C-alpha cells in the first residue's frame, strides 16, 4: 500500500513528513518523495528505493516550506523510477495519490489532444494536469479540484497542494483510507492514523466519497456536493502499532483495506498502462501440470486458481490440502511446478508440502505475505501478496490478494502457452484494474448484511452453494462463518445438492447461494428452486435481478456487474461481510476466535 502524509505546519515540515512516512514502511514501497510550498513556489525531492535515499536528497538540498505532502509509492503505472515517483507536479499543482485511476487512458488522450505533454508513465499525472487545466480556465483551487474529481473513475485517495497557497490542502477519498489529524494551528492528512500518532491523537476519518479542504484552523468536508460533519475521535495509535482506526475490529478494517491493497498487489504483477502482466519469472511453456498446495482459506484461493489456469491457460492443475499432500506420496514430475500459498509463510503443513515437492525435483514458487518467512526462503521464486499486516485471525485481505496474484499468474501462463492473445490479455488486465472500484461499491452499504446477521444468528446450520468458479467461494464463505460466529456451516458444489445435502433442507436452514450471472446461472437457479420447494431460506448473492431466481428469497445481496474473470475477487466481499456481521451480532471475539491461531506453525 502506498503511504500519504500531508502537513500544514508552523515550521518546516519536510523532516516530519519523512518521519511519518517511515511509520508506514510496513506497507511496502519502491520510491518516495516530498513536495512543499516555499515562498509561494512548489519544490520537491524524490528518490528511488527506500526513504534513506530521500533523506540523503533532503540533506543535500533541504525543503523549508511550512506546508507539504509526501508519499511512498508502489509502482502501478510505469516502473519505480525517480521520474515516476510522487509527488507529481503540473503548473502550480502538486499531487500524491493512492489507488488506480481506471479511465486514465481516456483522460490522457484528451489532455494530449489539448497540447499537454506528459513527463511520466503514471496515471497520477493525469490528475495534476486536469486540475491545472481547470486553473487555466479561471477556476479557484477548490473548484478546480471539485471539477476534476467528477472526471475520475476508480478507487483512489489524493492529497493536493498549490503554489501560492501556504494555508490550503485538499484531500479526497474514493476507496483507499484517508484521515485528518487535528492540531493547534496545524493540520495533518494521512492514509493511516499510525503515521499521524506523534503529532496528534485527535482524528477525523473521512468516509468513502468524501473530499476535504484543510487550513491550519479548519476542516471542511464535502460529500456528494453537500457539506457534512465527520466526528472527531481519539486515536490509540502509536508509532509502533497497527491501529484499528475508526473500525470496531481489525477484521473490518482489513475488509475495508481491500480496495487499496488489491490495487497495489495487482500493480506489482500487471502494467495497467500497457494492459499486460509483467514478467513474473516463471516459464509455463514447458510445464505439463501445476500443483498448488495450501491450508484453509489459502487452499480455497488455490481452488479458484485451478479454474483460471485450466480455462485460460489449458494447463492441468492439482490442488492439494497441504496436510494431506505428502502423506499420500503423490508422484510428481521432475521439473514440474509446485505453488505454495501461505499468508504467514510459516504454515507447518504447507512447509512440509514444499519440502516434499522439492524432494521430488519440483520447481517451487511461493505466494506469501511475509517475504522473510521460511517458505519464502526455501522457494525458487517468491511472489509476495503485499497485503500488509493482517491482524484478524480470519483471513480477508490476504485471501483476495492471493487471488490477485494467482489471477495474474494464470494470465501469464495463458499468454506463454499461446491461449491468450494480446487483446484478451488487455481485456483481463483491465478487468482486474476495475476490482478495487467494485469492492468499494459493495462497502458503501453494509445495511443488508447487518439485517441478515440477525436472522443467521438464530441458525444452527447454514449451507453455502456455488457452481464452477463460485464453488470455492461457497467453501470460503462457510469457513468464515464457522471461524468467527461458531455456527456450523458447509459449502457445496451446487450440482452436489441432490447427492446428500438436500436431506438437510427445511425451514430452519439458511442456504447462501453465490450465483454470478454467468453461463452456469440457469443451473444454479434450478438448484435454488429445489431448495425453495423444501422450505429452505435462500440468501441470493448476485449482480443480476433477484427476480431471475424464480423462487422466494429471504434476502438478495447485490454485487456490481463485473467481468466473469474477476468474479471471485468481487464475490469474496459478501461472504466476508455476512460472517463478520453475524459474529458481531452474536458477540463473539471477531479478531481472535476461540481455538484458532493466526499462523499454524505446528502440525
C-alpha positions as CSV (number, residue, x, y, z in Angstrom):
1,X,0.0,0.0,0.0
2,X,1.2,3.5,-0.8
3,X,1.5,5.9,2.1
4,X,0.2,9.5,2.1
5,X,1.2,12.2,4.6
6,X,0.3,15.9,4.4
7,X,1.1,18.6,7.0
8,X,0.1,22.2,7.3
9,X,2.5,23.3,10.0
10,X,4.0,26.3,11.7
11,X,7.6,25.3,10.9
12,X,9.4,23.4,8.1
13,X,7.5,20.2,7.5
14,X,9.7,18.0,5.3
15,X,11.5,16.2,8.1
16,X,8.3,15.4,9.9
17,X,6.7,14.2,6.7
18,X,9.6,11.7,6.2
19,X,9.4,10.6,9.8
20,X,5.6,10.0,9.3
21,X,6.3,8.0,6.1
22,X,8.7,5.8,8.0
23,X,5.8,4.7,10.2
24,X,4.1,3.5,7.0
25,X,7.0,1.5,5.7
26,X,5.3,-1.7,6.8
27,X,3.0,-1.2,3.8
28,X,5.9,-1.6,1.4
29,X,7.0,0.8,-1.3
30,X,9.6,1.3,-4.1
31,X,10.1,5.1,-4.2
32,X,9.3,8.2,-2.1
33,X,9.1,11.9,-2.4
34,X,8.1,15.2,-0.7
35,X,6.8,18.5,-2.1
36,X,6.4,21.7,-0.1
37,X,5.2,25.3,-0.7
38,X,8.1,27.7,0.0
39,X,7.9,31.5,-0.8
40,X,4.8,30.9,-2.8
41,X,6.5,28.2,-5.0
42,X,6.3,24.5,-5.2
43,X,9.5,22.5,-4.7
44,X,10.0,18.7,-4.3
45,X,12.6,16.0,-3.7
46,X,12.1,12.4,-4.9
47,X,14.2,9.2,-4.9
48,X,14.0,5.6,-5.9
49,X,14.2,3.0,-3.3
50,X,14.0,3.5,0.4
51,X,13.4,6.6,2.5
52,X,17.0,6.8,3.4
53,X,17.7,7.8,-0.2
54,X,15.1,10.6,0.0
55,X,16.7,11.7,3.3
56,X,20.0,12.0,1.6
57,X,18.4,14.2,-1.1
58,X,16.9,16.4,1.5
59,X,20.2,16.7,3.4
60,X,21.8,17.9,0.1
61,X,19.0,20.2,-0.8
62,X,16.6,20.9,2.1
63,X,13.0,21.9,1.8
64,X,11.9,24.5,4.3
65,X,8.3,25.1,3.4
66,X,5.7,25.0,6.2
67,X,3.1,23.1,4.1
68,X,3.8,19.9,2.2
69,X,2.8,16.4,1.1
70,X,4.8,13.2,1.0
71,X,4.3,9.8,-0.5
72,X,5.7,6.2,-0.5
73,X,4.9,4.5,-3.8
74,X,4.3,1.0,-5.1
75,X,4.6,1.3,-8.8
76,X,1.3,0.9,-10.6
77,X,1.7,2.6,-14.0
78,X,5.3,2.7,-15.1
79,X,8.5,1.4,-13.4
80,X,9.7,2.6,-10.0
81,X,11.9,5.4,-11.2
82,X,12.5,8.8,-9.7
83,X,10.6,10.3,-12.6
84,X,7.5,8.2,-11.8
85,X,7.8,8.8,-8.0
86,X,5.2,11.1,-6.3
87,X,4.5,13.9,-5.7
88,X,3.6,14.8,-9.3
89,X,3.5,18.4,-10.4
90,X,1.8,20.4,-13.2
91,X,1.9,24.2,-13.2
92,X,1.1,25.3,-9.7
93,X,-0.3,22.0,-8.6
94,X,1.3,19.0,-6.7
95,X,-0.5,15.7,-6.1
96,X,0.1,12.5,-4.3
97,X,-2.2,9.5,-5.0
98,X,-3.0,6.0,-3.8
99,X,-5.0,3.6,-5.9
100,X,-5.8,3.4,-9.6
101,X,-7.4,5.9,-12.0
102,X,-9.2,3.4,-14.2
103,X,-10.0,5.9,-17.0
104,X,-6.6,7.5,-17.1
105,X,-6.0,6.5,-20.8
106,X,-9.1,8.3,-21.9
107,X,-8.2,11.3,-19.9
108,X,-4.6,11.3,-21.0
109,X,-5.6,11.1,-24.7
110,X,-7.9,14.1,-24.1
111,X,-5.2,16.1,-22.5
112,X,-2.6,15.3,-25.1
113,X,-5.2,16.4,-27.8
114,X,-5.2,19.7,-25.9
115,X,-1.5,20.0,-26.3
116,X,-0.4,18.9,-22.9
117,X,2.8,17.0,-22.6
118,X,3.3,14.2,-20.1
119,X,6.6,13.6,-18.2
120,X,5.8,10.3,-16.5
121,X,4.2,6.9,-17.2
122,X,1.8,7.3,-14.2
123,X,-2.0,7.6,-14.0
124,X,-1.5,10.2,-11.3
125,X,-0.1,12.8,-13.6
126,X,-3.5,13.0,-15.3
127,X,-4.9,14.3,-12.1
128,X,-2.4,17.1,-11.8
129,X,-2.9,18.2,-15.5
130,X,-6.7,18.1,-15.1
131,X,-6.5,20.4,-12.1
132,X,-4.1,22.7,-13.9
133,X,-6.3,22.9,-16.9
134,X,-9.2,24.0,-14.6
135,X,-6.9,26.6,-13.1
136,X,-6.0,28.0,-16.5
137,X,-9.7,28.2,-17.3
138,X,-10.1,30.5,-14.3
139,X,-11.3,28.2,-11.5
140,X,-10.0,28.7,-8.0
141,X,-8.1,25.8,-6.3
142,X,-11.1,24.3,-4.6
143,X,-13.4,24.5,-7.6
144,X,-10.6,23.1,-9.9
145,X,-10.3,20.0,-7.6
146,X,-14.0,19.5,-7.3
147,X,-14.4,19.6,-11.1
148,X,-11.5,17.2,-11.6
149,X,-12.9,14.7,-9.1
150,X,-16.1,14.4,-11.2
151,X,-13.9,13.1,-14.1
152,X,-12.1,10.4,-12.2
153,X,-13.1,6.7,-12.2
154,X,-11.6,4.1,-9.9
155,X,-10.5,3.7,-6.3
156,X,-8.2,6.4,-5.1
157,X,-7.0,8.7,-2.3
158,X,-5.5,12.1,-3.1
159,X,-3.7,14.9,-1.3
160,X,-3.2,18.2,-3.3
161,X,-1.4,21.4,-2.7
162,X,-0.9,24.6,-4.7
163,X,1.8,27.1,-5.3
164,X,0.9,30.5,-3.7
165,X,-1.3,28.7,-1.2
166,X,0.6,28.1,2.1
167,X,-2.6,27.6,4.1
168,X,-4.6,25.2,1.9
169,X,-4.5,21.4,1.3
170,X,-7.2,19.3,-0.3
171,X,-7.7,15.6,0.2
172,X,-10.2,13.1,-1.4
173,X,-11.2,9.6,-0.7
174,X,-12.8,7.1,-3.0
175,X,-11.9,3.7,-1.6
176,X,-8.4,3.8,0.0
177,X,-8.5,5.3,3.5
178,X,-7.6,8.8,4.4
179,X,-7.7,10.5,7.8
180,X,-7.4,14.1,9.1
181,X,-5.3,14.8,12.2
182,X,-6.2,17.9,14.2
183,X,-3.5,20.1,15.8
184,X,-3.3,23.5,17.4
185,X,-2.7,25.9,14.5
186,X,-1.6,22.8,12.4
187,X,-3.5,20.2,10.4
188,X,-2.5,16.8,9.1
189,X,-3.6,14.3,6.4
190,X,-2.6,10.7,6.3
191,X,-3.5,7.3,4.9
192,X,-3.1,5.8,8.4
193,X,-3.6,7.2,11.9
194,X,-0.3,5.5,12.8
195,X,1.6,8.0,10.6
196,X,0.0,10.9,12.5
197,X,0.3,9.5,16.0
198,X,3.4,11.6,17.0
199,X,1.6,14.8,16.0
200,X,-2.0,14.3,17.3
201,X,-4.4,11.8,18.8
202,X,-7.4,13.6,17.5
203,X,-8.5,12.1,14.2
204,X,-11.3,12.6,11.7
205,X,-11.7,9.6,9.4
206,X,-13.1,10.5,6.0
207,X,-15.9,8.4,4.7
208,X,-15.8,6.9,1.2
209,X,-16.7,9.6,-1.3
210,X,-15.6,12.5,0.9
211,X,-13.3,15.3,-0.1
212,X,-11.9,17.7,2.4
213,X,-10.5,21.3,2.4
214,X,-7.9,21.9,5.2
215,X,-6.3,25.0,6.6
216,X,-4.3,25.4,9.8
217,X,-7.5,26.1,11.7
218,X,-10.3,24.5,9.8
219,X,-11.6,21.3,8.2
220,X,-14.5,21.4,5.7
221,X,-15.7,18.0,4.4
222,X,-17.9,17.6,1.4
223,X,-19.8,14.5,0.3
224,X,-21.8,14.4,-3.0
225,X,-21.9,18.2,-3.2
226,X,-23.0,18.8,0.4
227,X,-21.1,19.9,3.4
228,X,-21.1,17.2,6.1
229,X,-19.8,16.8,9.6
230,X,-17.5,13.9,10.4
231,X,-16.8,13.0,14.0
232,X,-13.5,13.6,15.8
233,X,-12.2,10.6,17.6
234,X,-9.3,9.9,20.0
235,X,-6.9,7.5,18.4
236,X,-4.9,5.0,20.4
237,X,-2.4,4.5,17.6
238,X,1.3,4.8,18.3
239,X,4.3,4.7,16.1
240,X,4.9,1.1,17.0
241,X,1.5,-0.4,16.4
242,X,-1.1,-1.1,13.7
243,X,-4.3,0.8,14.6
244,X,-7.9,-0.3,14.1
245,X,-8.7,3.3,13.1
246,X,-12.4,4.0,13.3
247,X,-13.3,0.4,12.8
248,X,-14.7,-1.8,15.6
249,X,-12.4,-4.7,14.8
250,X,-9.2,-5.4,12.9
251,X,-11.2,-7.8,10.7
252,X,-13.5,-5.0,9.5
253,X,-10.5,-2.6,9.0
254,X,-8.8,-5.3,6.8
255,X,-12.0,-5.8,4.8
256,X,-12.1,-2.1,4.1
257,X,-8.4,-2.1,3.2
258,X,-9.0,-4.4,0.3
259,X,-9.6,-1.8,-2.5
260,X,-6.2,-0.3,-1.7
261,X,-4.2,-3.4,-1.0
262,X,-5.6,-5.3,-4.1
263,X,-4.7,-2.3,-6.3
264,X,-1.1,-2.4,-5.1
265,X,-0.9,-6.2,-5.4
266,X,-2.2,-6.0,-8.9
267,X,0.1,-3.2,-9.9
268,X,3.0,-5.3,-8.8
269,X,2.1,-8.0,-11.2
270,X,0.4,-6.1,-14.1
271,X,1.3,-3.0,-16.0
272,X,-2.0,-1.2,-16.4
273,X,-0.6,1.4,-18.8
274,X,0.3,-1.4,-21.3
275,X,-2.6,-3.6,-20.4
276,X,-0.3,-6.6,-19.8
277,X,1.1,-8.8,-17.0
278,X,4.7,-8.2,-16.0
279,X,7.4,-10.9,-16.4
280,X,6.7,-13.0,-13.3
281,X,9.9,-15.1,-13.6
282,X,8.1,-18.4,-14.3
283,X,8.2,-20.3,-17.6
284,X,4.9,-22.1,-18.2
285,X,5.5,-23.0,-21.8
286,X,7.2,-26.4,-21.0
287,X,5.2,-27.3,-17.9
288,X,2.6,-30.0,-18.3
289,X,1.0,-29.8,-14.9
290,X,0.9,-27.5,-11.9
291,X,0.4,-28.5,-8.2
292,X,-1.0,-26.0,-5.8
293,X,-0.8,-26.8,-2.1
294,X,-2.1,-24.7,0.9
295,X,-4.3,-24.8,4.0
296,X,-7.6,-23.2,5.0
297,X,-8.5,-20.1,3.1
298,X,-5.3,-20.2,1.1
299,X,-6.4,-23.6,-0.2
300,X,-9.6,-22.1,-1.4
301,X,-7.6,-19.5,-3.3
302,X,-5.8,-22.3,-4.9
303,X,-9.1,-23.9,-5.9
304,X,-10.2,-20.7,-7.7
305,X,-6.8,-20.7,-9.4
306,X,-7.4,-24.2,-10.7
307,X,-10.4,-22.9,-12.7
308,X,-8.3,-19.9,-14.0
309,X,-5.3,-22.0,-15.1
310,X,-7.3,-24.7,-16.7
311,X,-9.7,-22.5,-18.6
312,X,-7.4,-19.7,-19.7
313,X,-4.0,-21.5,-19.9
314,X,-5.3,-25.0,-20.7
315,X,-2.9,-26.2,-18.0
316,X,-4.0,-29.1,-15.7
317,X,-3.8,-28.2,-12.0
318,X,-3.9,-30.4,-8.9
319,X,-4.9,-28.6,-5.7
320,X,-3.9,-30.4,-2.5
321,X,-4.6,-29.7,1.1
322,X,-1.0,-29.4,2.4
323,X,-1.6,-31.6,5.4
324,X,-2.6,-34.5,3.1
325,X,-0.3,-34.0,0.2
326,X,3.0,-35.5,1.4
327,X,1.3,-38.4,3.3
328,X,-0.3,-39.8,0.1
329,X,3.1,-39.7,-1.5
330,X,1.8,-38.2,-4.7
331,X,4.0,-38.9,-7.8
332,X,5.4,-35.6,-9.0
333,X,7.1,-35.0,-12.3
334,X,10.7,-33.8,-12.0
335,X,11.0,-30.2,-13.3
336,X,7.3,-29.6,-12.7
337,X,5.9,-26.6,-10.8
338,X,4.5,-26.6,-7.3
339,X,2.9,-23.4,-6.0
340,X,2.6,-23.0,-2.2
341,X,0.2,-20.4,-0.8
342,X,0.5,-19.2,2.8
343,X,-0.2,-15.8,4.3
344,X,2.4,-16.2,7.1
345,X,4.9,-18.2,5.1
346,X,5.3,-20.3,8.2
347,X,2.4,-22.8,8.0
348,X,3.8,-26.1,9.1
349,X,1.9,-28.4,6.8
350,X,2.5,-26.1,3.8
351,X,6.2,-26.0,4.6
352,X,6.2,-29.8,4.7
353,X,4.5,-30.0,1.4
354,X,7.1,-27.7,-0.1
355,X,9.9,-29.9,1.1
356,X,8.2,-33.0,-0.2
357,X,7.7,-31.3,-3.7
358,X,11.3,-30.1,-3.7
359,X,12.5,-33.6,-2.9
360,X,10.6,-34.8,-6.0
361,X,12.6,-32.4,-8.1
362,X,9.8,-29.8,-8.5
363,X,10.4,-26.1,-9.1
364,X,9.0,-24.2,-6.1
365,X,7.1,-20.9,-6.2
366,X,5.5,-19.4,-3.1
367,X,2.7,-16.9,-2.7
368,X,3.3,-15.3,0.7
369,X,2.7,-12.1,2.7
370,X,6.0,-12.3,4.6
371,X,9.0,-12.3,2.2
372,X,11.4,-13.2,5.0
373,X,9.4,-16.3,6.0
374,X,10.7,-19.9,5.9
375,X,8.5,-20.9,3.0
376,X,9.8,-17.9,1.0
377,X,13.4,-18.6,1.9
378,X,13.1,-22.2,0.7
379,X,11.4,-21.3,-2.6
380,X,12.9,-20.8,-6.0
381,X,10.5,-17.9,-6.8
382,X,8.7,-15.7,-4.3
383,X,5.5,-13.9,-5.2
384,X,4.6,-11.5,-2.4
385,X,0.9,-10.7,-2.0
386,X,1.7,-7.2,-0.5
387,X,-1.3,-7.2,1.7
388,X,0.4,-5.6,4.7
389,X,-0.1,-6.9,8.3
390,X,-3.3,-8.9,8.7
391,X,-4.2,-9.0,12.4
392,X,-7.6,-10.7,12.3
393,X,-7.3,-14.4,12.5
394,X,-9.9,-14.9,9.8
395,X,-8.2,-14.0,6.6
396,X,-9.8,-11.4,4.4
397,X,-7.4,-9.1,2.5
398,X,-4.8,-11.8,2.4
399,X,-7.3,-14.1,0.6
400,X,-8.2,-11.5,-2.1
401,X,-4.6,-10.5,-2.6
402,X,-3.7,-14.2,-3.0
403,X,-6.4,-14.4,-5.7
404,X,-5.0,-11.3,-7.4
405,X,-1.5,-12.9,-7.6
406,X,-3.0,-16.1,-8.9
407,X,-5.1,-14.3,-11.5
408,X,-2.0,-12.6,-12.8
409,X,-0.1,-15.9,-12.9
410,X,-3.0,-17.5,-14.8
411,X,-2.9,-14.8,-17.4
412,X,0.9,-15.1,-17.7
413,X,0.5,-18.9,-18.2
414,X,-2.1,-18.5,-20.8
415,X,-0.1,-15.9,-22.7
416,X,3.1,-18.0,-22.7
417,X,1.2,-21.1,-23.8
418,X,-0.5,-19.3,-26.7
419,X,-4.0,-19.4,-25.3
420,X,-4.4,-15.7,-24.5
421,X,-4.0,-13.2,-27.3
422,X,-2.7,-9.7,-26.6
423,X,-6.2,-8.4,-27.0
424,X,-7.5,-10.9,-24.5
425,X,-4.7,-10.1,-22.1
426,X,-5.6,-6.4,-22.2
427,X,-9.2,-7.3,-21.5
428,X,-8.4,-9.4,-18.5
429,X,-5.9,-6.9,-17.1
430,X,-8.4,-4.1,-17.4
431,X,-11.0,-6.3,-15.6
432,X,-8.5,-6.7,-12.8
433,X,-8.0,-3.0,-12.6
434,X,-11.7,-2.5,-12.0
435,X,-11.8,-4.8,-8.9
436,X,-10.9,-2.1,-6.3
437,X,-13.8,0.1,-7.6
438,X,-16.3,-2.8,-7.5
439,X,-15.2,-3.7,-3.9
440,X,-15.5,0.0,-2.9
441,X,-19.1,0.0,-4.2
442,X,-20.0,-3.0,-2.0
443,X,-18.5,-1.5,1.1
444,X,-20.6,1.7,0.7
445,X,-23.7,0.0,2.3
446,X,-23.4,-2.7,5.0
447,X,-27.1,-2.4,6.0
448,X,-28.3,-5.5,4.2
449,X,-25.6,-7.6,5.9
450,X,-26.5,-6.2,9.3
451,X,-30.1,-7.1,8.8
452,X,-29.3,-10.6,7.6
453,X,-27.0,-11.2,10.5
454,X,-29.9,-11.1,13.0
455,X,-31.6,-14.0,11.1
456,X,-28.5,-16.0,10.6
457,X,-27.5,-15.8,14.3
458,X,-30.6,-18.0,15.1
459,X,-29.5,-20.8,12.8
460,X,-27.7,-24.0,13.9
461,X,-26.7,-25.0,10.4
462,X,-26.0,-23.0,7.2
463,X,-25.3,-24.2,3.7
464,X,-23.4,-22.3,1.0
465,X,-23.8,-23.3,-2.6
466,X,-21.8,-22.3,-5.7
467,X,-21.2,-23.7,-9.2
468,X,-18.0,-23.6,-11.2
469,X,-15.5,-21.0,-10.0
470,X,-18.1,-19.9,-7.4
471,X,-17.8,-23.3,-5.6
472,X,-14.6,-22.3,-3.8
473,X,-16.3,-19.1,-2.7
474,X,-19.1,-21.2,-1.1
475,X,-16.4,-23.2,0.8
476,X,-14.7,-20.0,1.9
477,X,-18.0,-18.4,3.0
478,X,-18.8,-21.5,5.1
479,X,-15.3,-21.4,6.6
480,X,-15.6,-17.7,7.5
481,X,-18.9,-18.2,9.2
482,X,-17.6,-21.2,11.2
483,X,-14.4,-19.4,12.2
484,X,-15.9,-16.3,13.8
485,X,-19.6,-17.0,14.6
486,X,-19.2,-20.6,15.6
487,X,-22.3,-21.6,13.6
488,X,-21.9,-24.9,11.8
489,X,-21.7,-24.2,8.0
490,X,-20.8,-26.2,5.0
491,X,-20.0,-25.3,1.4
492,X,-21.1,-27.5,-1.5
493,X,-20.9,-27.5,-5.3
494,X,-24.5,-26.7,-6.2
495,X,-24.6,-29.7,-8.5
496,X,-23.9,-32.0,-5.5
497,X,-27.1,-30.8,-3.7
498,X,-29.1,-33.9,-4.7
499,X,-26.3,-36.2,-3.7
500,X,-26.8,-35.8,0.0
501,X,-27.0,-32.2,1.4
502,X,-30.6,-31.7,0.2
503,X,-31.7,-34.1,3.0
504,X,-30.8,-31.3,5.5
505,X,-33.0,-28.7,3.9
506,X,-36.0,-27.4,5.9
507,X,-37.4,-24.1,7.0
508,X,-34.7,-23.8,9.7
509,X,-31.7,-24.0,7.3
510,X,-30.5,-20.8,5.5
511,X,-28.9,-21.6,2.1
512,X,-26.5,-18.9,0.9
513,X,-26.1,-19.1,-2.9
514,X,-23.2,-17.4,-4.8
515,X,-24.8,-17.0,-8.2
516,X,-23.0,-14.8,-10.7
517,X,-24.8,-14.2,-13.9
518,X,-22.6,-16.5,-16.0
519,X,-23.1,-19.5,-18.2
520,X,-23.9,-21.6,-15.2
521,X,-26.6,-19.3,-13.7
522,X,-29.6,-21.2,-15.0
523,X,-28.3,-24.4,-13.5
524,X,-27.8,-22.6,-10.2
525,X,-31.3,-21.3,-10.4
526,X,-32.6,-24.9,-10.7
527,X,-30.8,-25.8,-7.5
528,X,-32.3,-22.8,-5.7
529,X,-35.7,-23.9,-6.8
530,X,-35.1,-27.3,-5.3
531,X,-34.2,-25.7,-2.1
532,X,-37.2,-23.4,-2.1
533,X,-39.5,-26.4,-2.8
534,X,-38.4,-27.9,0.5
535,X,-38.9,-24.7,2.5
536,X,-35.2,-23.6,2.5
537,X,-34.4,-20.0,3.3
538,X,-32.4,-18.7,0.3
539,X,-29.9,-15.8,0.5
540,X,-29.0,-14.8,-3.1
541,X,-25.7,-13.2,-3.9
542,X,-25.6,-12.0,-7.5
543,X,-25.2,-9.0,-9.8
544,X,-28.4,-9.9,-11.6
545,X,-32.1,-9.1,-10.9
546,X,-33.3,-11.2,-7.9
547,X,-36.5,-11.9,-9.9
548,X,-34.4,-14.2,-12.1
549,X,-34.1,-16.6,-9.2
550,X,-37.6,-17.7,-9.9
551,X,-38.3,-18.5,-6.3
552,X,-38.9,-16.8,-2.9
553,X,-35.8,-15.3,-1.4
554,X,-35.1,-14.4,2.2
555,X,-32.5,-11.9,1.1
556,X,-30.8,-10.7,-2.0
557,X,-27.3,-9.2,-1.7
558,X,-26.3,-7.2,-4.8
559,X,-22.8,-7.0,-6.2
560,X,-21.6,-4.8,-9.1
561,X,-21.7,-6.2,-12.6
562,X,-18.2,-7.3,-13.3
563,X,-16.1,-9.3,-15.8
564,X,-16.6,-13.1,-15.1
565,X,-12.8,-13.5,-14.7
566,X,-12.7,-11.3,-11.6
567,X,-16.0,-12.6,-10.1
568,X,-14.2,-14.5,-7.3
569,X,-12.5,-11.3,-6.0
570,X,-15.7,-9.3,-6.1
571,X,-17.9,-12.1,-4.6
572,X,-15.4,-12.6,-1.8
573,X,-16.7,-9.4,-0.1
574,X,-20.3,-10.5,0.5
575,X,-19.2,-13.8,2.2
576,X,-16.8,-11.9,4.4
577,X,-19.4,-9.3,5.4
578,X,-22.0,-12.0,6.1
579,X,-19.6,-13.7,8.5
580,X,-18.4,-10.5,10.1
581,X,-21.8,-9.0,10.9
582,X,-23.2,-12.4,12.1
583,X,-20.3,-12.7,14.5
584,X,-20.7,-9.2,15.7
585,X,-24.4,-9.7,16.4
586,X,-23.6,-12.8,18.3
587,X,-21.0,-11.1,20.4
588,X,-18.1,-13.4,19.6
589,X,-14.4,-12.4,19.7
590,X,-14.2,-11.5,16.0
591,X,-10.4,-10.9,15.8
592,X,-9.3,-13.7,18.0
593,X,-11.9,-16.5,17.7
594,X,-11.6,-19.4,20.2
595,X,-9.2,-22.2,19.5
596,X,-7.7,-20.6,16.4
597,X,-4.3,-19.0,15.8
598,X,-3.2,-16.7,13.0
599,X,-0.3,-18.8,11.9
600,X,-0.4,-22.6,12.4
601,X,3.3,-23.4,12.9
602,X,2.8,-26.9,14.3
603,X,1.4,-30.0,12.6
